[in-house]
Amino acid sequence: MTKQAKIIVTIGLMLGMALTALDTTIVGTAMPSIVGKLGGVTLYAWVISIYLLTSTVTVPIYGKLADLYGRKLLLLGGTAIFLAGSIACGLSQNMVELIIFRAIQGLGAGAVQPLVLTIIGDIFVLEERARVQGLFSGVWGLSSIIGPAIGGVIVDRLSWSWVFYINIPFGLLSALLLIIALKENVTRSKHRLDYMGAATLTGSVVALLFAIQEGGSTWAWGSPQSIGLFAVAVLLLALFLRVEARASEPVLPLALFKNRFVTLASIGGVILGTVMFGVSSYLPLYVQGVRGGSATEAGLILMPLLVSWPIAAVLSGRLVMRMGYRFPAILGSLLSMVGALCVALFNTQTSYILAIFPIIAIGAGLGLISNVYILSVQNSVPWNVRGVATAATQFFRTMGGTIAIAVMGTVLNAQMGARFATILARFPGGISHAAAQDSPANLLVRPETRSLFSPSLLAQLQDALMQSLFWVYLLTAIVAAGAVIVALYVPRGRAEEHAYREASVDEVPVSAPVVHVDMG
């Protein structure tokens, strides 16, 4: 592939990565306006949850299909589904329609993110890949985190529909660039698709995510519904493992996890997703609810993370080439853990200047970690399983983030419920009738409604919210500490020493169909 073609393909892939990552978080800001237009406030959470669910559950399936039939076909197909879903979402007339079309949109997004990273692994040699994957890691992190800010601007200046329509021109441009410049010649042969494996994996993930999303809100964690869904998830997972052990062409080859880099990247992906979503979801609540800041200020608190993540991701590529995977993995994990611990020490008087430093540390740590694990996986497996191996790391990252949001939300709600109830009982006249109809936490984040509280009550509620957020941030820090433990198991030595070599089949014990591809 010529240098010019690589540049064109890289731009097209970056657009695809940015769009799907952005869409994970951009809709949240628009939801109040969407509910105001379409109604259906009881279905509020499902607009976001259904996208996460369908985009997560399809990731390993797309990765496997790309190994069998080529990356380009699957990526363009996923992009088409994503764009069709985006158009339909913008045209929705009620919440039920929007949820259905968001599910379709997620089905397409599940192909884009893992295959973008897989193609980068295909067309660049290790030295180039170390730099380019760093850029893409930065694009993914940046797009995910700035989503709420962009969504707010679009809703204020245009309408909620444009949160979805904005995908169309950029998505079409991405597809056009890939059609023109990405040349892929796949040697096709007959394959036996693992339908049972795909079905059991899908069922297990759907049951798990459904239980997590609804548990503690729609029904209690100890309710028959929650217990039943968790039981179904476990049973289907056990069946999936049994099916995969016997399948001739498994959708997720279990032998992959005999490769230490794949196993470590999968565990690290869960931790990375947890820390990233924990910080990006709950730091804005600190700014608006505890400090009384505006939505703009809440977005700005994440700016240090937006800057440090991509810089560290690019730097990690150079560190990998000079020092191997272990050092940047440990350094990134330590930075994330220390930063998260410092955030847990925030209080109602913490200055924004002091807050910048731990947020920079978290962003730099996540940037280092994310790139190291992608590079280590792609460098240690052959082409014919690179798609499913890359998809596995993305799958576990998204699962980690999804589970983290639900668990942290449960912790926060439990802490706030107990603390707020005690305070409000002491101030029977300190809250207006209008405020009594809504959650105090919801009212605290809106400048126009904070005046509904008496000054003394407001101060105590803000302190209670800070104490509640402490447990969320502490949980994030504990999970981040797990990243340090994982990093200590990363093998020593230079990256070249751990590269997959065709003659050394024992080093990567993976059974997969042989597919040859010519990328140029």
Residue pairs with C-beta under 8 A, 6 or more apart in sequence:
1 9
1 123
1 183
1 519
1 520
2 520
5 181
5 182
5 183
5 520
6 123
6 124
6 181
8 177
8 180
8 181
9 119
9 123
9 177
9 178
9 181
9 182
10 120
10 132
11 177
12 173
12 174
12 175
12 176
12 177
12 178
12 181
12 182
13 116
13 119
13 120
13 136
13 174
13 178
14 135
14 136
14 139
15 170
15 171
15 173
15 174
15 177
16 75
16 79
16 112
16 116
16 171
16 174
16 178
17 112
17 113
17 116
17 117
17 136
17 139
17 140
17 143
18 139
18 140
18 142
18 143
18 170
19 82
19 112
19 143
19 167
19 170
19 171
19 174
20 55
20 82
20 109
20 112
20 113
21 113
21 139
21 140
21 141
21 143
21 144
21 147
22 143
22 144
22 146
22 147
22 150
23 51
23 86
23 105
23 109
23 147
23 167
24 51
24 52
24 55
24 109
24 144
24 147
25 144
25 145
25 147
25 148
25 151
25 280
26 147
26 148
26 150
26 151
26 154
26 163
27 34
27 47
27 48
27 51
27 102
27 147
27 151
27 163
28 48
28 147
28 148
28 151
29 147
29 148
29 149
29 150
29 151
29 152
29 155
30 151
30 152
30 154
30 155
30 160
30 163
31 44
31 47
31 48
33 155
33 159
33 160
34 47
34 95
34 98
34 160
35 41
35 44
35 95
37 160
38 92
38 93
38 94
38 95
38 98
39 94
39 95
40 94
40 95
40 96
43 95
43 96
43 99
45 213
45 217
46 99
46 213
47 95
47 98
47 99
47 102
49 209
49 213
50 99
50 102
50 103
50 106
51 102
51 103
51 105
51 106
51 109
52 106
52 209
52 398
52 402
53 103
53 106
53 205
53 206
53 209
53 210
53 213
53 402
54 103
54 104
54 105
54 106
54 107
54 109
54 110
55 106
55 107
55 109
55 110
55 113
55 398
56 106
56 110
56 205
56 209
56 395
56 398
56 399
56 402
57 110
57 201
57 202
57 205
57 206
57 209
58 106
58 107
58 110
58 111
58 202
59 110
59 113
59 114
59 391
59 394
59 395
59 398
60 201
60 251
60 252
60 388
60 391
60 392
60 395
61 110
61 198
61 201
61 202
61 251
62 74
62 78
62 110
62 111
62 114
62 115
62 387
62 391
63 114
63 115
63 118
63 387
63 388
63 389
63 390
63 391
63 392
64 194
64 250
64 251
64 252
64 387
64 388
64 391
65 74
65 387
66 74
66 75
66 114
66 115
66 118
66 387
66 388
66 391
67 384
67 385
67 386
67 387
67 388
67 512
67 513
67 515
68 191
68 193
68 249
68 513
68 515
69 186
69 188
69 191
70 184
70 186
70 515
70 517
71 115
71 118
71 119
71 122
71 184
71 387
72 119
72 178
72 182
72 184
74 111
74 115
75 111
75 112
75 115
75 116
75 119
75 178
76 175
76 178
76 179
77 111
78 107
78 108
78 109
78 110
78 111
78 112
78 115
79 108
79 111
79 112
79 171
79 174
79 175
80 108
80 175
81 104
81 105
81 107
81 108
81 111
82 105
82 107
82 108
82 109
82 111
82 112
82 167
82 171
83 108
83 167
83 168
83 171
83 172
84 104
84 108
85 101
85 102
85 103
85 104
85 105
85 106
85 107
85 108
86 105
86 164
86 165
86 167
86 168
86 171
87 164
87 165
87 168
88 97
88 101
88 104
88 105
89 98
89 101
89 102
89 105
89 161
89 164
90 161
90 162
90 163
90 164
90 165
91 161
92 98
92 101
105 164
113 140
113 394
114 387
114 390
114 391
114 394
114 395
115 387
115 391
116 136
117 133
117 136
117 374
117 378
117 390
117 394
118 378
118 386
118 387
118 390
118 391
119 182
120 129
120 132
120 133
120 136
121 129
121 133
121 378
121 386
121 390
122 383
122 386
122 517
122 519
123 519
124 132
126 321
126 375
126 379
126 495
126 496
126 499
127 321
129 317
129 375
129 378
129 379
130 316
130 317
130 318
130 320
130 321
130 371
130 375
130 495
131 314
131 317
131 318
132 317
133 313
133 317
133 371
133 374
133 375
133 378
134 310
134 313
134 314
134 315
134 316
134 317
134 367
134 371
135 310
135 313
135 314
137 309
137 310
137 313
137 316
137 367
137 370
137 371
137 374
138 309
138 310
138 311
138 313
138 314
138 367
139 310
140 370
141 276
141 305
141 306
141 309
141 310
141 313
141 363
141 366
141 367
141 370
142 306
142 309
142 310
144 276
144 280
145 276
145 280
145 302
145 305
145 306
145 309
146 299
146 302
146 306
148 284
148 299
149 299
151 163
152 295
152 299
154 160
154 162
154 163
154 166
155 163
182 519
183 518
183 519
183 520
184 517
184 518
184 519
185 517
185 518
186 515
186 516
186 517
187 515
187 516
187 517
189 513
189 515
191 249
191 513
192 248
192 249
193 249
194 243
194 244
194 247
194 249
194 250
194 251
196 243
196 247
197 240
197 243
197 244
197 247
197 250
197 251
197 252
198 251
200 236
200 237
200 239
200 240
200 243
201 236
201 240
201 251
201 252
203 232
203 236
204 232
204 233
204 234
204 236
204 237
204 240
205 233
205 399
207 229
207 230
207 232
207 233
207 236
208 229
208 230
208 233
209 402
210 229
211 225
211 226
211 229
211 230
211 233
212 402
212 403
212 406
212 407
213 406
214 225
214 226
215 221
215 223
215 226
215 406
215 410
216 406
216 409
216 410
216 413
217 413
218 225
219 225
219 226
220 226
221 410
241 254
243 250
244 250
244 251
244 252
244 253
244 254
245 254
249 512
249 513
251 388
252 388
252 392
253 385
253 388
253 510
253 511
253 512
255 509
255 510
255 511
256 262
256 381
256 385
256 388
256 389
256 392
256 510
257 263
257 266
258 509
258 510
259 377
259 380
259 381
259 389
259 508
259 509
259 510
260 489
260 491
261 325
261 373
261 376
261 377
261 379
261 380
261 490
261 491
261 498
262 377
262 380
262 381
262 389
262 392
262 393
264 373
264 376
264 486
264 489
264 490
265 373
265 374
265 376
265 377
265 392
265 393
265 396
266 392
266 393
266 396
267 396
267 482
267 486
268 329
268 369
268 373
268 483
268 486
268 487
269 373
269 393
269 394
269 395
269 396
269 397
269 400
270 396
270 397
270 399
270 400
270 403
271 400
271 479
271 480
271 482
271 483
271 486
272 366
272 369
272 370
272 373
272 397
272 400
272 483
273 396
273 397
273 398
273 399
273 400
273 401
273 402
273 404
274 400
274 401
274 403
274 404
274 476
274 479
275 336
275 340
275 362
275 366
275 476
275 479
275 480
275 483
276 366
276 401
277 400
277 401
277 402
277 404
277 405
278 340
278 404
278 405
278 408
278 472
278 473
278 475
278 476
278 479
279 302
279 305
279 340
279 343
279 359
279 362
279 476
280 302
280 305
281 405
281 408
282 408
282 412
282 469
282 472
282 473
282 476
283 298
283 301
283 302
283 343
283 359
284 295
284 298
284 299
284 301
284 302
285 298
285 445
285 465
285 469
286 301
286 346
286 466
286 469
287 293
287 297
287 298
287 301
288 294
288 295
288 297
288 298
288 444
288 445
288 446
289 441
289 444
289 445
289 462
289 465
290 348
290 444
290 462
290 465
290 466
290 469
291 297
291 348
291 462
292 444
292 447
292 450
292 462
293 301
294 447
301 352
301 355
301 359
302 359
304 356
304 359
304 360
304 363
305 359
305 360
305 362
305 363
305 366
306 363
307 360
307 363
308 359
308 360
308 361
308 362
308 363
308 364
308 367
309 363
309 364
309 366
309 367
310 367
311 364
311 367
312 332
312 363
312 364
312 365
312 366
312 367
312 368
313 367
313 368
313 370
313 371
315 367
315 368
316 328
316 332
316 367
316 368
316 371
316 372
317 371
317 375
319 327
319 328
319 331
319 368
320 328
320 371
320 372
320 375
320 495
321 495
323 494
324 491
324 492
324 493
324 494
324 495
324 497
324 498
325 372
325 375
325 376
325 490
325 491
325 495
325 498
326 487
326 490
326 491
326 492
326 493
328 368
328 369
328 371
328 372
329 368
329 369
329 372
329 373
329 486
329 487
329 490
330 484
330 487
330 488
330 490
331 365
331 368
332 364
332 365
332 366
332 367
332 368
332 369
332 372
332 483
332 487
333 365
333 369
333 480
333 483
333 484
333 486
333 487
334 365
334 484
335 361
335 362
335 364
335 365
335 368
336 361
336 362
336 365
336 366
336 369
336 480
336 483
337 365
337 477
337 480
337 481
337 483
337 484
338 358
338 361
339 358
339 359
339 360
339 361
339 362
339 365
339 480
340 358
340 362
340 473
340 476
340 477
340 480
341 358
341 477
341 480
342 357
342 358
342 361
343 355
343 358
343 359
343 362
343 473
343 476
343 477
344 470
344 473
344 474
344 476
344 477
346 355
346 466
346 469
346 473
347 466
348 462
348 463
348 466
365 480
365 483
369 483
369 487
372 490
373 393
374 390
374 393
375 495
376 490
376 495
376 498
377 389
377 390
377 392
377 393
378 386
378 389
378 390
379 495
379 498
379 499
379 500
380 498
380 499
380 500
380 507
380 508
381 389
381 500
381 508
381 510
382 500
382 502
382 508
382 510
382 512
383 515
383 516
383 517
384 512
384 513
384 514
384 515
385 510
385 512
388 512
404 476
404 479
407 475
408 472
408 475
408 476
411 471
411 472
411 475
412 468
412 469
412 471
412 472
415 467
415 468
415 471
416 440
416 441
416 464
416 465
416 468
419 464
419 467
419 468
420 440
420 441
420 461
420 464
423 457
423 460
423 461
423 464
424 430
424 431
424 440
424 457
427 454
427 456
427 457
427 460
429 454
430 453
430 454
430 456
430 457
431 440
431 452
431 453
431 454
431 457
432 452
434 452
435 443
435 449
435 452
435 453
438 449
440 453
440 461
441 465
443 449
443 450
443 452
443 453
444 450
444 458
444 461
444 462
444 465
450 458
453 461
491 498
500 507
500 508
501 507
